Amino acid sequence: MHELSICQALIEQVEALAREEDALQVVQVRVAIGPLSGVEPQLLQQAFQLARAGSIAATASLLIDPLPVRVSCRECGQETGAEVANLVCGNCGDWHTELVSGDEMLLTQVELVRNTPAGILADTTIN
């Protein structure tokens, strides 16, 4: 299950961000995943529970947003949506396309609790 190693790297990235923001706790982590990324959202959710243990994100929730598959057509120059198993241009139907999105996993948002200058805890969302 490579999702565990992905989550471990994700937690490292979140911990680094939390240190930069002087955070006390990470409340929520949001990622966006394309269907061609090779990452299974359900397995990622399970792996996150293991990877977060003992970290500043020990009680954080993981939210996963799907990313669309988009292609750029070499024939007509349009960028359109496409199906996972059919990467043809949605405009002209040509198969000479390049993948624009749908194969990535992005850390899009981190919600954390941090100290403010007045010493009061504050929720902060980092996009």
C-alpha positions as CSV (number, residue, x, y, z in Angstrom):
1,M,0.0,0.0,0.0
2,H,2.0,3.0,-1.3
3,E,-0.7,5.3,0.2
4,L,1.0,5.0,3.6
5,S,4.3,6.4,2.3
6,I,2.3,9.1,0.5
7,C,0.6,10.0,3.8
8,Q,3.9,10.0,5.7
9,A,5.3,12.5,3.2
10,L,2.0,14.5,3.5
11,I,2.3,14.6,7.3
12,E,6.0,15.8,6.9
13,Q,4.8,18.6,4.7
14,V,2.0,19.5,7.1
15,E,4.3,19.5,10.1
16,A,6.7,21.8,8.3
17,L,3.9,24.2,7.5
18,A,2.7,24.0,11.1
19,R,6.2,24.9,12.4
20,E,6.3,27.9,10.1
21,E,3.0,29.1,11.4
22,D,3.8,28.4,15.1
23,A,0.8,26.0,15.2
24,L,-0.2,24.0,18.2
25,Q,-2.4,21.6,16.4
26,V,-3.5,20.7,12.9
27,V,-7.3,20.4,12.7
28,Q,-7.9,19.5,9.0
29,V,-5.9,18.6,5.9
30,R,-7.5,18.9,2.5
31,V,-6.1,17.3,-0.7
32,A,-7.2,17.1,-4.3
33,I,-6.7,13.9,-6.2
34,G,-7.1,13.1,-9.9
35,P,-8.4,9.8,-11.0
36,L,-5.2,9.1,-12.9
37,S,-2.9,9.8,-10.0
38,G,-2.6,6.2,-8.9
39,V,-3.8,7.1,-5.4
40,E,-6.9,5.3,-4.0
41,P,-8.9,7.8,-1.9
42,Q,-10.2,5.1,0.5
43,L,-6.8,3.7,1.1
44,L,-5.4,7.2,1.5
45,Q,-8.0,7.9,4.2
46,Q,-7.1,4.7,6.0
47,A,-3.3,5.3,5.7
48,F,-3.8,8.9,7.0
49,Q,-5.1,7.5,10.3
50,L,-1.8,5.6,10.8
51,A,0.5,8.3,9.5
52,R,-0.9,11.1,11.6
53,A,-0.3,9.2,14.9
54,G,2.1,10.9,17.2
55,S,2.3,14.1,15.0
56,I,0.9,17.6,15.4
57,A,-1.9,16.3,13.2
58,A,-2.8,13.4,15.5
59,T,-6.5,14.3,15.6
60,A,-6.7,16.0,12.2
61,S,-9.3,15.0,9.6
62,L,-8.5,14.4,5.9
63,L,-10.8,15.8,3.3
64,I,-10.3,14.6,-0.3
65,D,-11.6,16.5,-3.3
66,P,-11.7,14.9,-6.7
67,L,-9.9,16.6,-9.6
68,P,-11.2,16.4,-13.1
69,V,-9.4,14.9,-16.1
70,R,-8.6,17.6,-18.6
71,V,-6.8,17.4,-21.9
72,S,-5.3,19.8,-24.4
73,C,-5.9,19.0,-28.0
74,R,-3.0,19.3,-30.4
75,E,-5.4,19.4,-33.4
76,C,-7.8,22.2,-32.4
77,G,-5.9,23.7,-29.5
78,Q,-8.9,23.5,-27.1
79,E,-8.6,22.4,-23.5
80,T,-11.6,20.2,-22.5
81,G,-12.7,17.6,-20.0
82,A,-12.1,14.0,-20.8
83,E,-13.0,10.5,-19.5
84,V,-10.4,8.4,-17.7
85,A,-10.5,5.7,-20.3
86,N,-11.1,8.0,-23.2
87,L,-8.6,10.9,-23.4
88,V,-10.0,12.4,-26.6
89,C,-10.8,16.1,-27.3
90,G,-14.2,17.1,-26.1
91,N,-14.3,19.7,-28.8
92,C,-13.3,18.0,-32.0
93,G,-13.0,14.3,-31.0
94,D,-9.3,14.0,-32.0
95,W,-7.2,11.6,-30.0
96,H,-4.0,13.7,-30.3
97,T,-4.2,15.2,-26.8
98,E,-2.0,15.9,-23.9
99,L,-3.0,15.4,-20.3
100,V,-3.4,18.8,-18.5
101,S,-4.8,17.6,-15.2
102,G,-6.2,14.5,-13.5
103,D,-2.9,12.7,-12.6
104,E,-1.9,14.8,-9.6
105,M,-2.4,14.9,-5.9
106,L,-2.2,18.4,-4.3
107,L,-2.2,19.6,-0.8
108,T,-4.7,22.4,-1.1
109,Q,-5.5,23.5,2.5
110,V,-4.4,23.0,6.1
111,E,-6.5,24.2,9.0
112,L,-4.6,24.7,12.2
113,V,-4.7,26.2,15.7
114,R,-1.9,28.6,16.5
115,N,-0.8,31.1,19.1
116,T,-1.7,34.7,18.3
117,P,0.5,37.6,19.6
118,A,-2.1,38.2,22.3
119,G,-1.6,34.6,23.5
120,I,-5.1,33.6,22.4
121,L,-5.6,30.5,20.3
122,A,-6.8,31.1,16.8
123,D,-8.0,28.9,14.0
124,T,-6.0,29.6,10.8
125,T,-6.6,28.1,7.3
126,I,-3.6,28.0,5.0
127,N,-4.5,27.6,1.3
